[in-house]
Amino acid sequence: MIAVGETLEIRKEGKAINHTVSQLKAAYKSITADKAKETVVAYEPVWAIGTGEVATDDDAQEMCFEIRSALSKMYGDDR
């Protein structure tokens, strides 16, 4: 399992997508395509843990789209 997410400060700065995709790329840096197929990505917005702030469906959908897009660019569309 690969867990990625951003803090409230990063989100408020408008850098959530770049930050999270950078985490993803770093985590998969040395993982082959065959091994990548065996992984699961968990998006957890750190800012939504115990802060009273809540991630909306749109927040999650946007980030999941970006994560899928990044993995597709890294490993091809069948990931």
N, C-alpha and C positions, 0 to 999 in steps of 0.2 A: 504494500500500500504506500502510495506517495501522497502526503498531505501538504496542501498549499493554502495560502491565505494571507490577508493583509491586516494591518492595524488600522484603527480609526484615523490616525494621523495621515497615513498613506492614502487612505480612501478620500479624506477631505482635501488632500493636495491634488486629487485627480490622477493619481499614479497607480491605482489598484490593479488595473489590467497589466501594465508593464511589469510591475513588481511580482505579481503572481505568475505570469508567464516566465519571467526570469527564474523564479524558484523552480518551476516545472522543468525548464531547460537544464538547469544545473543538476537537478535530481536525475534526469535521464541521460546526462552527458556520456556516461560510460555503459549504458544499458543497450544491448543489441535489440534489433527489431523483434527477434524471437522471444527474448526475455520480456520486452515491453508488453507483448501480448498477454503476459501472465500477471500484469500489474493492474491495480485499480487506483484511480486518482480520487482523493477526497478533498473537496473544496470546503474550507472552514474559515469564514471571515472572522478573524480574531476579535474584531471590534464588536461582534454580536454576542460574545461570551461574557455574561455578567455585567454588561454595561447599560442594559435597558434599551439599547438600540436593537432593532430587528432587521434582518436581511429580508428584503421583499422577494417575491417570485421573480420579478424582473431582474433584481440584482444577481440572483443565482443563475438564471437563464443566460444573462449576458456573459457571466464569467465561464459558465460551462461551454458556451459557444466558443469563446476565446481559447479555452483549454483544448477543446476538440480540434480547433483550427491549427493550433500549435503542434499538437501530436500528428495531425495529418501532414503538415509540412515536414516534420521530422522523420516520419515513418511511412508515409503514404496513406491513402484513403481507407485502407482496410483495417486500420487500427481502431 
